[in-house]
Amino acid sequence: MNPALPSLPPVLDLAGTAIFALSGALLAARLRQTFVTMTFFALITGVGGGTVRDLLIGAPAFWVRDPYVAAVCLGVAGIAWFTPRGWWEGQLLEWADAAGLAVYAVLGTAKALAFGVAPIPAMMMGVITGCVGGVIRDVLANRPSIIMRPEIYVTAAALTSALVVAGSLAGLPRAPVWMLAALAGFILRGLAISRGLALPSYKRDTA
């Protein structure tokens, strides 16, 4: 791995991937799918956002060169298959997903900046990293995606990414900026979980 590129400690990185993968596996379980489908949903949700980001910025797909990522997704699918779905559902998984969303939005933005991507596209790469895996999962499951609902989710990733870009443009130290950005996104997503915070929907009638 290039030491100049942003990264998490391996254990935390794999834990974040596992959280996203679990959400995909649980959706397949809810739909009464086979183990093969559950495994595919776990993989596509766990690596989908980062894969799209890497393809767009011209980087090698991160999980293809890491021997553990696909194995973790497969393992998560196995755990979900052999345990009751009710063990994993509820707000605990939502809060863990909120943490993963914020952290991966930071990493996605920072990696794009490290590859020379301009600030605004880099911010979009952060949003893609945090959200697109779930979007692909929902499309494959033929259910309304999170981006089609007013509930704050993508907005939390966008806030995180914008703060990373702003800190980079201001020349501020990376570590405190990244921590602040992740915390801000996590808090915003947390307000959506705990208090139902949502964006207003379009209501203007045609003239």
Secondary structure, 3 states (H helix, E strand, C coil): CCCCCCCCCHHHHHHHHHHHHHHHHHHHHHCCCCHHHHHHHHHHHHHHHHHHHHHHHCCCCCCCCCCCHHHHHHHHHHHHHHCCHHHCCCHHHHHHHHHHHHHHHHHHHHHHHHCCCCHHHHHHHHHHHHHHHHHHHHHHCCCCCHHHCCECCHHHHHHHHHHHHHHHHCCCCHHHHHHHHHHHHHHHHHHHHHHCCECCCCCCCCC
